[in-house]
Structure formats: C-alpha cells, structure tokens
Amino acid sequence: MIEFILNDKKITTQEVSGTTVLDFIRYHQHLTGTKIGCREGDCGACTVLVGRLEEGQLSYQSMTSCLMPLGNTHGKHIVTIEGLNMKELSPVQQAMVDEGGTQCGFCTVGFIVSLSGYTLSQSKPSYRDAIAAIDGNICRCTGYKSIERATENIVIGLKNKDLSDRITWLVERGYLPSYFKTITERLAALNKAISKKISSKEKDAIIVGGGTDLFVQKAEEMPQHTINHLFDEMYLNKIYEKDGKCYIGAACTAEDLRSSSIMNNIFLKMYEYAKLVSSTPIRNMGTIAGNFVNASPIGDLTIFFLALDATIILNNGITKRAIQLKDFYQGYKQLEKQKEEHIEQVYFEIPSKNNTYFNFEKVCKRTHLDIASVNSACLLEIKNGIIIKAHLSAGGIGPIPTYLIESSAFLLGKEVSPDLVRELNQVVQTEISPISDARGTKEYKRLLLRQLVYAHFLTFFPQKLNIHLVLE
C-alpha cells in the first residue's frame, strides 16, 4: 500500500510501485497539466515538487515525474501544476504572463512548477539560484529571455521573504494555495500512521534508488517488476566522517553531495563540481550507487570517486564485502558484483588539507543537463616538491569509467614541471582507447583528455606551469 498527499488530497493506492509518478498523475488521477515530453528526464515538462519531512522540517525539491517510481512517493507531498493553481494567478504565473514567457506553452507548466519550488527555498533569494532552479527545464526557444526576465521579477518580489516561516509568508502573498499551511501536520500524521516499508524482499526484486537510469533504459519493463525501493532507507542516506575517512550512503543523491557541509569542507569547489552533474531535478533523484552500478563510461560521480581511490561496500543481505571502485568495472556494463548484492556505502580517505590537490573537469556540448564527451578527475599529494600520491581517472575514453593505472603510477616520485605534464600526456594516450560516436571522434576525445590533464595541473600549479603549457 502506497500512501502520500497529492496536492491537497490524500492518496492510498495499491498500484504497482514501479509505475511512474507521471503515469499515475495523468492516467489514474487525470491531472493532465503535468505534460509528457521526452520521458528521459531532460525536457522538464513533467516536473513536480516533492515535499518531505526531515527532523520535523518540511522541505521541497523539484523532480521529473517521468523517472520517479510511484513507490518513492510514500509518505511525501507531491505537487503538480494543478496544486499550485488558485482563483488568481500567483506572482510566479503573473511574472511569466507579464514578460511573455510562455514560449509555445507546452513546457510552461514545468517552468512554473520549478520556479514555484524555488520560492520555497530556505536560502536568501538570488537571481543566480533562481536561474539554477530551472536548469532542468531545457526548452530554450525564442521565449527564454522572457523567462529570464520573469525570473528576475520573481526574485525581486521575494526580497523580503520571511525565512523563519516561509510557507505562511508565501501563502499570505498568494504564491501558494492556503492548504500548504497544513502539510507539515498532515505529513507528520501520515508518516506516524503508515508503514515505512513498501519494498519487496523477494529474491528477484529489482533494487531501485532514484530511478534516473533504470526508467530511461527499461521504461516499459519497470512497472512489471517487483521492486525493492532503497531511496528513502535512512541507513543509506547518511554522510559522515570517521577515523580520517568520509562515508557516504548508497542512496545519497548528487544534490546531497552538493549540499553536504562535510563534502564542501573537504572539497572547496564541491558546489562547482556538482553543478556539472545533470540538472537540479535529476541531482535531487540520482543516487551515488545508481551512478556506479549503471557503469556508464562517462558517469560523472564515478569518475569523481575513482580519483579518490574510493572503496565500496557490497551487501548481499547476509554478508558484506569491500572492493575498490577501480576494480568494480570488468568490461562494458560488466561489474564485479553478484546479482543479490547491492552497494551499501562508499568511502574514501579524506585528503590532507596541506599539499593535497583535487580537481574535476568535464567537457560537454551544453553547461547543464548533458552527458560528458570526456570527463576527468585528479588527486595529487606533494611532499618536499615530490609527488607522493597520485590518482587520475577519465571517462569517455574507453568502454568503462577508467582509473588510469599506468598514468597514476608514472607520476609517483616526480617533481612537477611542464616537461612532466607533457610526458604524462604521452603515457595517458597509450592507456586509453576512445571510439568515435555522437559525442566526438576518437581523435577529438584524445585531444580533450590531453586538455583536461593540462587543466588539472594548471589549476593546481598556475604560476609554475601557466606560460609553458598555455603557449603550446
């Protein structure tokens, strides 16, 4: 039994948990304002808001309902465009009308939902964050500048928002329907009454986290399967430090990494790195374990953690075992994992604050919501001018996300210099085997990786290397 609140209505359903939220909304609840677009999480036409209680506090995130399994709604508040409509236009809707930001109109509902979700943010209003909130609404035809102006107007209207009681403030000023003021209490009562477990423990059940890969690859199959939902398992949603290591639960999302104080303390550019991963709605859904298990040769999180020489913990329900992430990939989509095992945790040694350098780079055709042509990450530790630790990874240059073993070993014991970086590139080029595809020719990908390797070292040692490498 799945129970949640849909707009202002409590839903109790026995519909199969692998049904997408999009299909349930449209075909079971007849709320057709949520549109069917790409069914791959790209266009944003199907965006909904997902509210949940965390330590008594109500928070909302935007998600693409076409990739969200119905089982992941359990105990939450799902808001569609119909749940935002009132007798009068909200300031968000009015801003779009005033600026002519409707474009063809098909994707407009997604923009409205995303921007309404932004008004619920617990941070101080800013134009940068508001624009970032619609990075998952990809439609960029002739009306986009109008949408940018509408967004600016919305931010101006929020400048005096009461962050201590934002929902009341928004309701009183017509941004949200009045029922929003009752959701905290209603969700608390619902979560107290319902069973937290809706997952199946059957042997053949498919393990699903956020669903952002599975519901693209197997859209028609997923509703037919029994599913073990792990997205909301508390023990899989924690990030913590212990004995010099950082531990991350398998169900932590890319957004959890981006917003984690621990991760931001370890990686000062964590916000920038994470912004390169897909879009806001997908980051709110896509889990770290899902990225690993999908085994895409260009998986951003996989490449990131390969350069940290991370270790994963596999659990088969009875025993656990540890394996280095770099040993997890045996061939294209072939994993060192038994069918009954799932990733429970990933951990890595926290880099020293002194003389340790880390960087992540990605090249893609557009800034947001795109997969990499080539991506790469690098970690170096220097002592007395000599490299004593080196980990270099790259994606898009072979059939698996690649830890560059020979290149990493080559760097050990060396002193950083322009010649070293050039020689490193020669080693890198012998270790990769890119193919030509829609994201570029094999020659282009070799060139890209050379540039990303250079970028790592220019980022680490700009004064020492800049002139020599940039002028090549």
Steps between C-alpha positions, in 0.01 A plus 500: 500500500640837395375809684586863433344842455441614141441874500226534765379139483613193692572209267485134596575265215597143429628588156832328425789694647692499171238714328644843429357793692431666163274218385324479837433874499367511146323168453384415851438847643424674166725795581612569146672831567818301560620437145658202330811615316821306456444235772873515565517775763633759254222737398350585839140499373406241763658677799330463838592613850573238762460600863629296791545537873855487630539538875164672511587751228316505169716539189422478129702392198419497131506160328410362159193284543571299184793328676364489854356165611171524682652316794724799567198720577417303817452738792566814295319799353486507119405830339395535135409817312137446602611513863645847444200651327271744682218737406756766419836452330789460742788753474699227323229445240437874468869571439498251212191666353638851542826414325344279231696202625267229377693400184287236322333423832568127524793532742361801685346289777842353577654845531216611728543197726880540518479873576225444757728243659773761507277736698493228769878506533633554849785716375513873433352582155752552219472519123781245459321240709165570334647446153669184626159373616383480137812332364293182462244676279696472182273673250703793366298626204427866433332574831787416734620858550145583601515220755827641634332838546204334669742322732666827590160649586423201722827544689425868555158408641662259747755743641316536833407134535478383859740205508391404850142428383527502124187295425270734694668799333452348154139402562409844631647663190331266255801295389346178632148372574398513865503121543882512504478626860351166606750269328756479781241369745335275243827342395602450862172320569529298180855386570406406854213284377649326198755226466832637381571180311346444159801327351492139395762263633423239239806337349431629149404854604683777314685744722407860417635823642399818319414325175669754274681235297272197529185685396674627188649166402205278598201731500247240389644219711521668840124499578503124446772432757492457874716776643710542812495879553810629681471874431362584843686245713647708781814291542583561133452879518781606733828681440746497790869504594674235707868424559620723219258362243178634348210255475209554262181293494406341170168687474657843544423709195723730299316788670579350841868514406469856373328625815698295755704714739744210533556471124527878462757511777709229333460639145489879488365488142236234571216732399664564162577133440147389584344765278660322206292190579175498300232740630336593828204254472730212403754583773209489743426141390814333368690300763872440530457121492276526195773693320756234590284201407379650174867475401482770236850566360434870560324489839596826670480379859685182410789693347504732803528215751745296294752780548443477875596131485165430664383169644144366478324267741283230340222333699318182396260507795715263704862604464689808392821542307718790397638557153688794352289693254773473236465118514121512468496536121598187306378596153223697335207483746671205672539532877685314774165453676270208562133532403381499861750765610436871522733786582448608857769763542801668343789644692831672431794630697453871566779687319737704713434872504870564444674420172210295359328605181176380342317606184211382282452606137227432246450589135148480354297677235294706745559610857208326671310179450753342266721197505873541460696458182800448728535554874791456739604536863841515663637486853864576586686517829834683504778475759821702473413573139458133407175324410443228761139413414323516164162385375378590151168392344325566171170430328401484135830347395420128528223249569505558877548792738877483519753528779823576312731255675818555299460878488443520875806285568711706258453811711631352825839625609505777237536875537234715335618674185370578150705211363343261752149596387591450135652161577192411705281569199707257293440229761130587519462467123637145506255403774174604335293362211226748403258434216326740266134557580239775526708683761809528283763318303761289675765756404293779651457308825875442523552874459235575760660276759838659436342839565330377817825354632663836431206671671555298818863608525431859400238513775742354756814693400398806296815702565736214427341368182276762346727660240664179388180299441262770381738604220522147352 
